[in-house]
Amino acid sequence: MSIRTNVREDDYVQTLVEKTCARIKAKFPDATFHVCPHPSQRGAVIDAHVPTDDDFDVLDLVNPELDDLLVKEDIAIYVRAVGKS
C-alpha cells in the first residue's frame, strides 16, 4: 500500500491511519495516500487519491468510525477524496 506520511511519531495515530487507508484500499485497489499531521489536533489528514468523482464513495467507507474516534478519543482523522494522483 502506498502511504506517504509524517505522523509516525504517534504510533497509535499511525495505526489508525493505516487501518483507514486499508479500508479505502479494499474498495479502490489502486488508491494511494498522502498523510499529514492534523493542523490543530492529535490526528491526521489523509488525501486519498482514488478513481472517483464522488467523495461519498470514500467517506461512506470510513464514517461513522472516524466521527466516533473524534468524540470518544479526541483524535481527528480527516479523509479527503482528491481523485487520482
C-alpha positions in Angstrom: 0.0 0.0 0.0 1.4 3.4 -0.9 1.1 5.7 2.1 3.3 8.8 2.4 3.1 10.0 5.9 4.9 12.1 8.5 2.8 11.2 11.6 5.0 8.3 12.7 5.9 10.0 16.0 2.4 8.9 17.2 2.2 5.1 16.8 -1.5 4.9 17.7 -2.5 7.6 15.2 -0.3 5.8 12.6 -2.1 2.5 13.2 -5.4 4.3 12.8 -4.3 5.9 9.6 -3.1 2.5 8.2 -6.4 0.9 9.1 -8.4 3.7 7.5 -6.3 3.5 4.3 -6.7 -0.3 4.2 -10.4 0.1 4.3 -10.3 2.5 1.4 -7.8 0.3 -0.5 -10.2 -2.7 -0.2 -12.7 -0.9 -2.4 -10.2 1.1 -4.5 -7.1 -1.2 -5.0 -5.2 1.5 -7.0 -5.6 4.1 -4.3 -2.6 6.0 -3.0 -2.4 8.2 0.1 -0.6 11.3 1.3 -0.9 11.8 5.1 -0.1 14.9 7.1 -0.5 15.7 10.8 -3.8 17.3 11.6 -3.1 21.1 11.9 -4.8 21.7 15.2 -5.5 18.4 17.0 -4.0 15.0 17.6 -4.7 13.1 14.4 -4.1 13.2 10.7 -5.3 14.5 7.3 -5.4 11.7 4.7 -5.6 12.7 1.0 -7.0 9.6 -0.7 -6.1 9.6 -4.4 -8.9 7.4 -5.8 -10.6 7.0 -9.2 -14.0 8.5 -8.3 -15.6 11.9 -8.5 -18.0 11.2 -5.6 -16.4 11.9 -2.2 -19.1 9.9 -0.5 -17.8 6.7 -2.3 -14.8 7.1 0.0 -16.3 8.8 3.1 -19.0 6.2 3.5 -16.3 3.6 3.9 -14.7 5.3 7.0 -17.6 7.1 8.7 -19.1 7.0 11.3 -16.0 5.3 12.8 -13.9 8.4 12.4 -16.6 10.6 13.9 -16.8 8.2 16.9 -13.0 8.4 17.2 -13.1 12.2 17.5 -15.9 12.1 20.1 -14.6 9.2 22.2 -10.8 9.8 22.0 -10.4 13.3 20.7 -8.4 12.1 17.7 -9.2 13.9 14.5 -8.6 11.9 11.3 -9.9 13.7 8.3 -10.2 12.0 4.9 -10.3 14.0 1.6 -11.0 12.2 -1.6 -8.9 14.1 -4.1 -9.1 12.0 -7.3 -6.3 10.1 -9.0 -2.7 11.3 -8.4 
